[in-house]
């Protein structure tokens, strides 16, 4: 999810994977995969930069999960 702002300034978190296109007309228009359109304040390059940063953060988080020591362990009952 990335944070953008509607034209009136209201914050909107949007799923970056659902953005099909970004247009400057002169307002920025996000067209989603279901053909809905959202007018936002941010410039197209700002949206692209946020998408790139979001996807990079996913890769970092995935790598952290792969390389960290598991925090769960098996606890066995010593009486049996």
HTML snippet that shows the backbone in 3Dmol.js (N, CA, C, O; Angstrom):
<script src="https://3Dmol.org/build/3Dmol-min.js"></script>
<div id="view" style="width:600px;height:400px;position:relative"></div>
<script>
const pdb = `
ATOM      1  N   UNK A   1       0.848  -1.173   0.000  1.00  0.00           N
ATOM      2  CA  UNK A   1       0.000   0.000   0.000  1.00  0.00           C
ATOM      3  C   UNK A   1       0.897   1.240   0.000  1.00  0.00           C
ATOM      4  O   UNK A   1       1.941   1.278   0.650  1.00  0.00           O
ATOM      5  N   UNK A   2       0.461   2.235  -0.740  1.00  0.00           N
ATOM      6  CA  UNK A   2       1.168   3.512  -0.741  1.00  0.00           C
ATOM      7  C   UNK A   2       0.185   4.602  -0.324  1.00  0.00           C
ATOM      8  O   UNK A   2      -1.025   4.475  -0.511  1.00  0.00           O
ATOM      9  N   UNK A   3       0.727   5.663   0.241  1.00  0.00           N
ATOM     10  CA  UNK A   3      -0.090   6.793   0.673  1.00  0.00           C
ATOM     11  C   UNK A   3      -0.092   7.856  -0.409  1.00  0.00           C
ATOM     12  O   UNK A   3       0.965   8.301  -0.857  1.00  0.00           O
ATOM     13  N   UNK A   4      -1.288   8.260  -0.828  1.00  0.00           N
ATOM     14  CA  UNK A   4      -1.472   9.396  -1.721  1.00  0.00           C
ATOM     15  C   UNK A   4      -2.556  10.273  -1.103  1.00  0.00           C
ATOM     16  O   UNK A   4      -3.143   9.917  -0.081  1.00  0.00           O
ATOM     17  N   UNK A   5      -2.815  11.404  -1.718  1.00  0.00           N
ATOM     18  CA  UNK A   5      -3.835  12.317  -1.201  1.00  0.00           C
ATOM     19  C   UNK A   5      -4.804  12.694  -2.317  1.00  0.00           C
ATOM     20  O   UNK A   5      -4.396  13.037  -3.426  1.00  0.00           O
ATOM     21  N   UNK A   6      -6.085  12.623  -2.002  1.00  0.00           N
ATOM     22  CA  UNK A   6      -7.093  13.072  -2.959  1.00  0.00           C
ATOM     23  C   UNK A   6      -6.921  14.577  -3.178  1.00  0.00           C
ATOM     24  O   UNK A   6      -6.180  15.223  -2.437  1.00  0.00           O
ATOM     25  N   UNK A   7      -7.583  15.133  -4.168  1.00  0.00           N
ATOM     26  CA  UNK A   7      -7.410  16.547  -4.495  1.00  0.00           C
ATOM     27  C   UNK A   7      -7.765  17.477  -3.344  1.00  0.00           C
ATOM     28  O   UNK A   7      -7.219  18.576  -3.253  1.00  0.00           O
ATOM     29  N   UNK A   8      -8.655  17.063  -2.478  1.00  0.00           N
ATOM     30  CA  UNK A   8      -9.026  17.892  -1.322  1.00  0.00           C
ATOM     31  C   UNK A   8      -8.115  17.660  -0.124  1.00  0.00           C
ATOM     32  O   UNK A   8      -8.340  18.217   0.951  1.00  0.00           O
ATOM     33  N   UNK A   9      -7.085  16.836  -0.310  1.00  0.00           N
ATOM     34  CA  UNK A   9      -6.112  16.620   0.749  1.00  0.00           C
ATOM     35  C   UNK A   9      -6.348  15.406   1.619  1.00  0.00           C
ATOM     36  O   UNK A   9      -5.526  15.105   2.485  1.00  0.00           O
ATOM     37  N   UNK A  10      -7.454  14.696   1.413  1.00  0.00           N
ATOM     38  CA  UNK A  10      -7.723  13.521   2.240  1.00  0.00           C
ATOM     39  C   UNK A  10      -6.721  12.423   1.914  1.00  0.00           C
ATOM     40  O   UNK A  10      -6.493  12.123   0.742  1.00  0.00           O
ATOM     41  N   UNK A  11      -6.114  11.812   2.948  1.00  0.00           N
ATOM     42  CA  UNK A  11      -5.169  10.721   2.696  1.00  0.00           C
ATOM     43  C   UNK A  11      -5.898   9.482   2.178  1.00  0.00           C
ATOM     44  O   UNK A  11      -7.037   9.204   2.553  1.00  0.00           O
ATOM     45  N   UNK A  12      -5.215   8.757   1.317  1.00  0.00           N
ATOM     46  CA  UNK A  12      -5.775   7.541   0.738  1.00  0.00           C
ATOM     47  C   UNK A  12      -4.650   6.532   0.588  1.00  0.00           C
ATOM     48  O   UNK A  12      -3.655   6.792  -0.089  1.00  0.00           O
ATOM     49  N   UNK A  13      -4.813   5.380   1.224  1.00  0.00           N
ATOM     50  CA  UNK A  13      -3.865   4.284   1.028  1.00  0.00           C
ATOM     51  C   UNK A  13      -4.405   3.434  -0.110  1.00  0.00           C
ATOM     52  O   UNK A  13      -5.561   3.013  -0.094  1.00  0.00           O
ATOM     53  N   UNK A  14      -3.555   3.189  -1.096  1.00  0.00           N
ATOM     54  CA  UNK A  14      -3.998   2.460  -2.279  1.00  0.00           C
ATOM     55  C   UNK A  14      -3.054   1.299  -2.548  1.00  0.00           C
ATOM     56  O   UNK A  14      -1.844   1.417  -2.360  1.00  0.00           O
ATOM     57  N   UNK A  15      -3.608   0.185  -2.986  1.00  0.00           N
ATOM     58  CA  UNK A  15      -2.821  -0.997  -3.304  1.00  0.00           C
ATOM     59  C   UNK A  15      -2.034  -0.721  -4.585  1.00  0.00           C
ATOM     60  O   UNK A  15      -2.619  -0.581  -5.659  1.00  0.00           O
ATOM     61  N   UNK A  16      -0.724  -0.643  -4.471  1.00  0.00           N
ATOM     62  CA  UNK A  16       0.127  -0.305  -5.615  1.00  0.00           C
ATOM     63  C   UNK A  16       0.013  -1.328  -6.740  1.00  0.00           C
ATOM     64  O   UNK A  16       0.231  -0.991  -7.903  1.00  0.00           O
ATOM     65  N   UNK A  17      -0.324  -2.564  -6.411  1.00  0.00           N
ATOM     66  CA  UNK A  17      -0.445  -3.602  -7.436  1.00  0.00           C
ATOM     67  C   UNK A  17      -1.701  -3.439  -8.292  1.00  0.00           C
ATOM     68  O   UNK A  17      -1.824  -4.071  -9.341  1.00  0.00           O
ATOM     69  N   UNK A  18      -2.629  -2.599  -7.850  1.00  0.00           N
ATOM     70  CA  UNK A  18      -3.866  -2.406  -8.601  1.00  0.00           C
ATOM     71  C   UNK A  18      -3.827  -1.191  -9.517  1.00  0.00           C
ATOM     72  O   UNK A  18      -4.800  -0.911 -10.217  1.00  0.00           O
ATOM     73  N   UNK A  19      -2.711  -0.469  -9.519  1.00  0.00           N
ATOM     74  CA  UNK A  19      -2.584   0.701 -10.387  1.00  0.00           C
ATOM     75  C   UNK A  19      -2.177   0.230 -11.782  1.00  0.00           C
ATOM     76  O   UNK A  19      -1.135  -0.401 -11.961  1.00  0.00           O
ATOM     77  N   UNK A  20      -3.014   0.548 -12.757  1.00  0.00           N
ATOM     78  CA  UNK A  20      -2.725   0.169 -14.141  1.00  0.00           C
ATOM     79  C   UNK A  20      -1.968   1.272 -14.872  1.00  0.00           C
ATOM     80  O   UNK A  20      -1.049   0.996 -15.643  1.00  0.00           O
ATOM     81  N   UNK A  21      -2.362   2.536 -14.625  1.00  0.00           N
ATOM     82  CA  UNK A  21      -1.666   3.639 -15.285  1.00  0.00           C
ATOM     83  C   UNK A  21      -1.740   4.894 -14.432  1.00  0.00           C
ATOM     84  O   UNK A  21      -2.596   5.029 -13.557  1.00  0.00           O
ATOM     85  N   UNK A  22      -0.807   5.818 -14.716  1.00  0.00           N
ATOM     86  CA  UNK A  22      -0.734   7.106 -14.030  1.00  0.00           C
ATOM     87  C   UNK A  22      -0.640   8.170 -15.116  1.00  0.00           C
ATOM     88  O   UNK A  22       0.245   8.121 -15.971  1.00  0.00           O
ATOM     89  N   UNK A  23      -1.567   9.142 -15.075  1.00  0.00           N
ATOM     90  CA  UNK A  23      -1.580  10.201 -16.078  1.00  0.00           C
ATOM     91  C   UNK A  23      -1.539  11.562 -15.398  1.00  0.00           C
ATOM     92  O   UNK A  23      -2.067  11.735 -14.299  1.00  0.00           O
ATOM     93  N   UNK A  24      -0.906  12.527 -16.062  1.00  0.00           N
ATOM     94  CA  UNK A  24      -0.946  13.925 -15.633  1.00  0.00           C
ATOM     95  C   UNK A  24      -1.808  14.667 -16.646  1.00  0.00           C
ATOM     96  O   UNK A  24      -1.427  14.787 -17.810  1.00  0.00           O
ATOM     97  N   UNK A  25      -2.987  15.176 -16.210  1.00  0.00           N
ATOM     98  CA  UNK A  25      -3.952  15.714 -17.185  1.00  0.00           C
ATOM     99  C   UNK A  25      -4.566  17.068 -16.866  1.00  0.00           C
ATOM    100  O   UNK A  25      -5.688  17.188 -17.359  1.00  0.00           O
ATOM    101  N   UNK A  26      -4.162  18.064 -16.212  1.00  0.00           N
ATOM    102  CA  UNK A  26      -2.943  18.285 -15.457  1.00  0.00           C
ATOM    103  C   UNK A  26      -2.968  17.663 -14.068  1.00  0.00           C
ATOM    104  O   UNK A  26      -1.912  17.457 -13.470  1.00  0.00           O
ATOM    105  N   UNK A  27      -4.184  17.351 -13.529  1.00  0.00           N
ATOM    106  CA  UNK A  27      -4.205  16.623 -12.256  1.00  0.00           C
ATOM    107  C   UNK A  27      -3.717  15.206 -12.512  1.00  0.00           C
ATOM    108  O   UNK A  27      -3.812  14.695 -13.627  1.00  0.00           O
ATOM    109  N   UNK A  28      -3.195  14.582 -11.470  1.00  0.00           N
ATOM    110  CA  UNK A  28      -2.727  13.205 -11.625  1.00  0.00           C
ATOM    111  C   UNK A  28      -3.915  12.264 -11.483  1.00  0.00           C
ATOM    112  O   UNK A  28      -4.682  12.352 -10.524  1.00  0.00           O
ATOM    113  N   UNK A  29      -4.056  11.368 -12.445  1.00  0.00           N
ATOM    114  CA  UNK A  29      -5.146  10.395 -12.456  1.00  0.00           C
ATOM    115  C   UNK A  29      -4.546   8.998 -12.372  1.00  0.00           C
ATOM    116  O   UNK A  29      -3.746   8.596 -13.217  1.00  0.00           O
ATOM    117  N   UNK A  30      -4.949   8.264 -11.334  1.00  0.00           N
ATOM    118  CA  UNK A  30      -4.587   6.852 -11.237  1.00  0.00           C
ATOM    119  C   UNK A  30      -5.737   6.055 -11.829  1.00  0.00           C
ATOM    120  O   UNK A  30      -6.887   6.221 -11.422  1.00  0.00           O
ATOM    121  N   UNK A  31      -5.435   5.199 -12.778  1.00  0.00           N
ATOM    122  CA  UNK A  31      -6.439   4.278 -13.302  1.00  0.00           C
ATOM    123  C   UNK A  31      -6.105   2.903 -12.745  1.00  0.00           C
ATOM    124  O   UNK A  31      -4.988   2.407 -12.892  1.00  0.00           O
ATOM    125  N   UNK A  32      -7.098   2.299 -12.104  1.00  0.00           N
ATOM    126  CA  UNK A  32      -6.901   1.000 -11.475  1.00  0.00           C
ATOM    127  C   UNK A  32      -7.284  -0.110 -12.449  1.00  0.00           C
ATOM    128  O   UNK A  32      -7.911   0.146 -13.477  1.00  0.00           O
ATOM    129  N   UNK A  33      -6.912  -1.319 -12.125  1.00  0.00           N
ATOM    130  CA  UNK A  33      -7.149  -2.448 -13.027  1.00  0.00           C
ATOM    131  C   UNK A  33      -8.635  -2.697 -13.281  1.00  0.00           C
ATOM    132  O   UNK A  33      -8.991  -3.320 -14.281  1.00  0.00           O
ATOM    133  N   UNK A  34      -9.506  -2.219 -12.390  1.00  0.00           N
ATOM    134  CA  UNK A  34     -10.951  -2.377 -12.607  1.00  0.00           C
ATOM    135  C   UNK A  34     -11.560  -1.150 -13.298  1.00  0.00           C
ATOM    136  O   UNK A  34     -12.779  -0.981 -13.323  1.00  0.00           O
ATOM    137  N   UNK A  35     -10.684  -0.293 -13.862  1.00  0.00           N
ATOM    138  CA  UNK A  35     -11.050   0.923 -14.597  1.00  0.00           C
ATOM    139  C   UNK A  35     -11.566   2.063 -13.730  1.00  0.00           C
ATOM    140  O   UNK A  35     -12.000   3.084 -14.263  1.00  0.00           O
ATOM    141  N   UNK A  36     -11.532   1.916 -12.401  1.00  0.00           N
ATOM    142  CA  UNK A  36     -11.857   3.060 -11.551  1.00  0.00           C
ATOM    143  C   UNK A  36     -10.738   4.080 -11.684  1.00  0.00           C
ATOM    144  O   UNK A  36      -9.583   3.721 -11.913  1.00  0.00           O
ATOM    145  N   UNK A  37     -11.081   5.342 -11.542  1.00  0.00           N
ATOM    146  CA  UNK A  37     -10.086   6.416 -11.627  1.00  0.00           C
ATOM    147  C   UNK A  37     -10.092   7.200 -10.333  1.00  0.00           C
ATOM    148  O   UNK A  37     -11.142   7.452  -9.743  1.00  0.00           O
ATOM    149  N   UNK A  38      -8.892   7.583  -9.900  1.00  0.00           N
ATOM    150  CA  UNK A  38      -8.733   8.344  -8.671  1.00  0.00           C
ATOM    151  C   UNK A  38      -7.891   9.569  -8.998  1.00  0.00           C
ATOM    152  O   UNK A  38      -6.785   9.447  -9.523  1.00  0.00           O
ATOM    153  N   UNK A  39      -8.422  10.760  -8.683  1.00  0.00           N
ATOM    154  CA  UNK A  39      -7.665  11.997  -8.855  1.00  0.00           C
ATOM    155  C   UNK A  39      -6.881  12.260  -7.579  1.00  0.00           C
ATOM    156  O   UNK A  39      -7.439  12.223  -6.482  1.00  0.00           O
ATOM    157  N   UNK A  40      -5.587  12.525  -7.722  1.00  0.00           N
ATOM    158  CA  UNK A  40      -4.741  12.735  -6.547  1.00  0.00           C
ATOM    159  C   UNK A  40      -3.878  13.980  -6.719  1.00  0.00           C
ATOM    160  O   UNK A  40      -3.716  14.495  -7.825  1.00  0.00           O
ATOM    161  N   UNK A  41      -3.324  14.456  -5.588  1.00  0.00           N
ATOM    162  CA  UNK A  41      -2.471  15.646  -5.578  1.00  0.00           C
ATOM    163  C   UNK A  41      -1.056  15.376  -6.073  1.00  0.00           C
ATOM    164  O   UNK A  41      -0.452  16.234  -6.717  1.00  0.00           O
ATOM    165  N   UNK A  42      -0.523  14.195  -5.780  1.00  0.00           N
ATOM    166  CA  UNK A  42       0.877  13.897  -6.062  1.00  0.00           C
ATOM    167  C   UNK A  42       1.156  13.873  -7.563  1.00  0.00           C
ATOM    168  O   UNK A  42       0.301  13.499  -8.366  1.00  0.00           O
ATOM    169  N   UNK A  43       2.362  14.279  -7.919  1.00  0.00           N
ATOM    170  CA  UNK A  43       2.813  14.180  -9.303  1.00  0.00           C
ATOM    171  C   UNK A  43       3.058  12.714  -9.662  1.00  0.00           C
ATOM    172  O   UNK A  43       3.351  11.909  -8.778  1.00  0.00           O
ATOM    173  N   UNK A  44       2.943  12.352 -10.945  1.00  0.00           N
ATOM    174  CA  UNK A  44       3.160  10.958 -11.338  1.00  0.00           C
ATOM    175  C   UNK A  44       4.503  10.393 -10.872  1.00  0.00           C
ATOM    176  O   UNK A  44       4.557   9.251 -10.417  1.00  0.00           O
ATOM    177  N   UNK A  45       5.581  11.160 -10.973  1.00  0.00           N
ATOM    178  CA  UNK A  45       6.893  10.642 -10.569  1.00  0.00           C
ATOM    179  C   UNK A  45       6.945  10.347  -9.074  1.00  0.00           C
ATOM    180  O   UNK A  45       7.631   9.416  -8.651  1.00  0.00           O
ATOM    181  N   UNK A  46       6.227  11.130  -8.270  1.00  0.00           N
ATOM    182  CA  UNK A  46       6.165  10.875  -6.825  1.00  0.00           C
ATOM    183  C   UNK A  46       5.482   9.531  -6.575  1.00  0.00           C
ATOM    184  O   UNK A  46       5.923   8.756  -5.726  1.00  0.00           O
ATOM    185  N   UNK A  47       4.414   9.259  -7.309  1.00  0.00           N
ATOM    186  CA  UNK A  47       3.708   7.979  -7.161  1.00  0.00           C
ATOM    187  C   UNK A  47       4.626   6.826  -7.560  1.00  0.00           C
ATOM    188  O   UNK A  47       4.703   5.816  -6.859  1.00  0.00           O
ATOM    189  N   UNK A  48       5.314   6.979  -8.678  1.00  0.00           N
ATOM    190  CA  UNK A  48       6.249   5.937  -9.123  1.00  0.00           C
ATOM    191  C   UNK A  48       7.323   5.708  -8.070  1.00  0.00           C
ATOM    192  O   UNK A  48       7.644   4.562  -7.756  1.00  0.00           O
ATOM    193  N   UNK A  49       7.883   6.783  -7.519  1.00  0.00           N
ATOM    194  CA  UNK A  49       8.915   6.650  -6.485  1.00  0.00           C
ATOM    195  C   UNK A  49       8.381   5.917  -5.260  1.00  0.00           C
ATOM    196  O   UNK A  49       9.093   5.106  -4.668  1.00  0.00           O
ATOM    197  N   UNK A  50       7.144   6.189  -4.876  1.00  0.00           N
ATOM    198  CA  UNK A  50       6.552   5.505  -3.717  1.00  0.00           C
ATOM    199  C   UNK A  50       6.317   4.023  -4.003  1.00  0.00           C
ATOM    200  O   UNK A  50       6.500   3.179  -3.126  1.00  0.00           O
ATOM    201  N   UNK A  51       5.916   3.715  -5.220  1.00  0.00           N
ATOM    202  CA  UNK A  51       5.724   2.307  -5.593  1.00  0.00           C
ATOM    203  C   UNK A  51       7.057   1.569  -5.553  1.00  0.00           C
ATOM    204  O   UNK A  51       7.137   0.456  -5.033  1.00  0.00           O
ATOM    205  N   UNK A  52       8.101   2.184  -6.101  1.00  0.00           N
ATOM    206  CA  UNK A  52       9.435   1.563  -6.095  1.00  0.00           C
ATOM    207  C   UNK A  52       9.906   1.350  -4.661  1.00  0.00           C
ATOM    208  O   UNK A  52      10.421   0.281  -4.332  1.00  0.00           O
ATOM    209  N   UNK A  53       9.733   2.361  -3.800  1.00  0.00           N
ATOM    210  CA  UNK A  53      10.158   2.239  -2.400  1.00  0.00           C
ATOM    211  C   UNK A  53       9.360   1.155  -1.683  1.00  0.00           C
ATOM    212  O   UNK A  53       9.920   0.392  -0.895  1.00  0.00           O
ATOM    213  N   UNK A  54       8.057   1.081  -1.951  1.00  0.00           N
ATOM    214  CA  UNK A  54       7.222   0.062  -1.328  1.00  0.00           C
ATOM    215  C   UNK A  54       7.669  -1.339  -1.734  1.00  0.00           C
ATOM    216  O   UNK A  54       7.806  -2.222  -0.887  1.00  0.00           O
ATOM    217  N   UNK A  55       7.894  -1.537  -3.017  1.00  0.00           N
ATOM    218  CA  UNK A  55       8.312  -2.868  -3.488  1.00  0.00           C
ATOM    219  C   UNK A  55       9.700  -3.228  -2.979  1.00  0.00           C
ATOM    220  O   UNK A  55       9.963  -4.391  -2.674  1.00  0.00           O
ATOM    221  N   UNK A  56      10.588  -2.251  -2.884  1.00  0.00           N
ATOM    222  CA  UNK A  56      11.918  -2.504  -2.324  1.00  0.00           C
ATOM    223  C   UNK A  56      11.797  -2.913  -0.858  1.00  0.00           C
ATOM    224  O   UNK A  56      12.521  -3.796  -0.399  1.00  0.00           O
ATOM    225  N   UNK A  57      10.885  -2.275  -0.122  1.00  0.00           N
ATOM    226  CA  UNK A  57      10.708  -2.632   1.289  1.00  0.00           C
ATOM    227  C   UNK A  57      10.200  -4.064   1.431  1.00  0.00           C
ATOM    228  O   UNK A  57      10.542  -4.747   2.396  1.00  0.00           O
ATOM    229  N   UNK A  58       9.389  -4.522   0.484  1.00  0.00           N
ATOM    230  CA  UNK A  58       8.927  -5.918   0.515  1.00  0.00           C
ATOM    231  C   UNK A  58      10.085  -6.886   0.323  1.00  0.00           C
ATOM    232  O   UNK A  58      10.157  -7.915   0.994  1.00  0.00           O
ATOM    233  N   UNK A  59      10.988  -6.558  -0.589  1.00  0.00           N
ATOM    234  CA  UNK A  59      12.152  -7.418  -0.819  1.00  0.00           C
ATOM    235  C   UNK A  59      13.054  -7.466   0.408  1.00  0.00           C
ATOM    236  O   UNK A  59      13.562  -8.528   0.768  1.00  0.00           O
ATOM    237  N   UNK A  60      13.251  -6.320   1.049  1.00  0.00           N
ATOM    238  CA  UNK A  60      14.072  -6.281   2.264  1.00  0.00           C
ATOM    239  C   UNK A  60      13.418  -7.114   3.361  1.00  0.00           C
ATOM    240  O   UNK A  60      14.094  -7.886   4.040  1.00  0.00           O
ATOM    241  N   UNK A  61      12.108  -6.960   3.537  1.00  0.00           N
ATOM    242  CA  UNK A  61      11.401  -7.727   4.570  1.00  0.00           C
ATOM    243  C   UNK A  61      11.464  -9.223   4.286  1.00  0.00           C
ATOM    244  O   UNK A  61      11.644 -10.019   5.208  1.00  0.00           O
ATOM    245  N   UNK A  62      11.318  -9.609   3.036  1.00  0.00           N
ATOM    246  CA  UNK A  62      11.400 -11.028   2.681  1.00  0.00           C
ATOM    247  C   UNK A  62      12.790 -11.578   2.959  1.00  0.00           C
ATOM    248  O   UNK A  62      12.929 -12.700   3.446  1.00  0.00           O
ATOM    249  N   UNK A  63      13.814 -10.800   2.655  1.00  0.00           N
ATOM    250  CA  UNK A  63      15.181 -11.239   2.924  1.00  0.00           C
ATOM    251  C   UNK A  63      15.422 -11.355   4.423  1.00  0.00           C
ATOM    252  O   UNK A  63      16.085 -12.290   4.872  1.00  0.00           O
ATOM    253  N   UNK A  64      14.887 -10.410   5.205  1.00  0.00           N
ATOM    254  CA  UNK A  64      15.025 -10.480   6.663  1.00  0.00           C
ATOM    255  C   UNK A  64      14.375 -11.746   7.208  1.00  0.00           C
ATOM    256  O   UNK A  64      14.928 -12.392   8.098  1.00  0.00           O
ATOM    257  N   UNK A  65      13.221 -12.101   6.688  1.00  0.00           N
ATOM    258  CA  UNK A  65      12.546 -13.320   7.144  1.00  0.00           C
ATOM    259  C   UNK A  65      13.360 -14.560   6.814  1.00  0.00           C
ATOM    260  O   UNK A  65      13.400 -15.515   7.589  1.00  0.00           O
ATOM    261  N   UNK A  66      14.003 -14.536   5.664  1.00  0.00           N
ATOM    262  CA  UNK A  66      14.776 -15.694   5.217  1.00  0.00           C
ATOM    263  C   UNK A  66      16.060 -15.856   6.019  1.00  0.00           C
ATOM    264  O   UNK A  66      16.514 -16.982   6.225  1.00  0.00           O
ATOM    265  N   UNK A  67      16.654 -14.762   6.474  1.00  0.00           N
ATOM    266  CA  UNK A  67      17.972 -14.829   7.101  1.00  0.00           C
ATOM    267  C   UNK A  67      17.945 -14.749   8.623  1.00  0.00           C
ATOM    268  O   UNK A  67      18.982 -14.945   9.257  1.00  0.00           O
ATOM    269  N   UNK A  68      16.804 -14.471   9.223  1.00  0.00           N
ATOM    270  CA  UNK A  68      16.761 -14.382  10.679  1.00  0.00           C
ATOM    271  C   UNK A  68      16.562 -15.760  11.295  1.00  0.00           C
ATOM    272  O   UNK A  68      16.042 -16.675  10.655  1.00  0.00           O
ATOM    273  N   UNK A  69      16.983 -15.890  12.535  1.00  0.00           N
ATOM    274  CA  UNK A  69      16.805 -17.133  13.274  1.00  0.00           C
ATOM    275  C   UNK A  69      15.339 -17.266  13.668  1.00  0.00           C
ATOM    276  O   UNK A  69      14.748 -16.306  14.162  1.00  0.00           O
ATOM    277  N   UNK A  70      14.749 -18.422  13.462  1.00  0.00           N
ATOM    278  CA  UNK A  70      13.349 -18.601  13.844  1.00  0.00           C
ATOM    279  C   UNK A  70      13.155 -18.351  15.336  1.00  0.00           C
ATOM    280  O   UNK A  70      14.011 -18.699  16.150  1.00  0.00           O
ATOM    281  N   UNK A  71      12.036 -17.754  15.682  1.00  0.00           N
ATOM    282  CA  UNK A  71      11.754 -17.471  17.084  1.00  0.00           C
ATOM    283  C   UNK A  71      10.892 -18.553  17.715  1.00  0.00           C
ATOM    284  O   UNK A  71      10.700 -18.553  18.931  1.00  0.00           O
ATOM    285  N   UNK A  72      10.379 -19.459  16.929  1.00  0.00           N
ATOM    286  CA  UNK A  72       9.587 -20.560  17.465  1.00  0.00           C
ATOM    287  C   UNK A  72      10.469 -21.791  17.621  1.00  0.00           C
ATOM    288  O   UNK A  72      11.362 -22.036  16.810  1.00  0.00           O
ATOM    289  N   UNK A  73      10.213 -22.550  18.655  1.00  0.00           N
ATOM    290  CA  UNK A  73      10.953 -23.794  18.848  1.00  0.00           C
ATOM    291  C   UNK A  73      10.011 -24.825  19.459  1.00  0.00           C
ATOM    292  O   UNK A  73       8.973 -24.485  20.027  1.00  0.00           O
ATOM    293  N   UNK A  74      10.390 -26.068  19.332  1.00  0.00           N
ATOM    294  CA  UNK A  74       9.591 -27.159  19.884  1.00  0.00           C
ATOM    295  C   UNK A  74       9.922 -27.299  21.362  1.00  0.00           C
ATOM    296  O   UNK A  74      11.089 -27.386  21.746  1.00  0.00           O
ATOM    297  N   UNK A  75       8.882 -27.318  22.182  1.00  0.00           N
ATOM    298  CA  UNK A  75       9.044 -27.512  23.622  1.00  0.00           C
ATOM    299  C   UNK A  75       8.544 -28.912  23.929  1.00  0.00           C
ATOM    300  O   UNK A  75       7.388 -29.244  23.663  1.00  0.00           O
ATOM    301  N   UNK A  76       9.420 -29.728  24.491  1.00  0.00           N
ATOM    302  CA  UNK A  76       9.058 -31.115  24.779  1.00  0.00           C
ATOM    303  C   UNK A  76       8.825 -31.277  26.284  1.00  0.00           C
ATOM    304  O   UNK A  76       9.493 -30.656  27.111  1.00  0.00           O
ATOM    305  N   UNK A  77       7.874 -32.114  26.598  1.00  0.00           N
ATOM    306  CA  UNK A  77       7.580 -32.430  27.985  1.00  0.00           C
ATOM    307  C   UNK A  77       8.649 -33.402  28.471  1.00  0.00           C
ATOM    308  O   UNK A  77       8.757 -34.508  27.942  1.00  0.00           O
ATOM    309  N   UNK A  78       9.432 -33.015  29.455  1.00  0.00           N
ATOM    310  CA  UNK A  78      10.549 -33.843  29.920  1.00  0.00           C
ATOM    311  C   UNK A  78      10.088 -35.041  30.738  1.00  0.00           C
ATOM    312  O   UNK A  78      10.871 -35.968  30.944  1.00  0.00           O
ATOM    313  N   UNK A  79       8.843 -35.056  31.211  1.00  0.00           N
ATOM    314  CA  UNK A  79       8.351 -36.168  32.010  1.00  0.00           C
ATOM    315  C   UNK A  79       8.060 -37.394  31.155  1.00  0.00           C
ATOM    316  O   UNK A  79       8.092 -38.505  31.683  1.00  0.00           O
ATOM    317  N   UNK A  80       7.786 -37.255  29.903  1.00  0.00           N
ATOM    318  CA  UNK A  80       7.425 -38.399  29.046  1.00  0.00           C
ATOM    319  C   UNK A  80       8.614 -38.900  28.339  1.00  0.00           C
ATOM    320  O   UNK A  80       8.518 -39.857  27.571  1.00  0.00           O
TER     321      UNK A  80
END
`;
const viewer = $3Dmol.createViewer("view");
viewer.addModel(pdb, "pdb");
viewer.setStyle({}, {cartoon: {color: "spectrum"}});
viewer.zoomTo();
viewer.render();
</script>
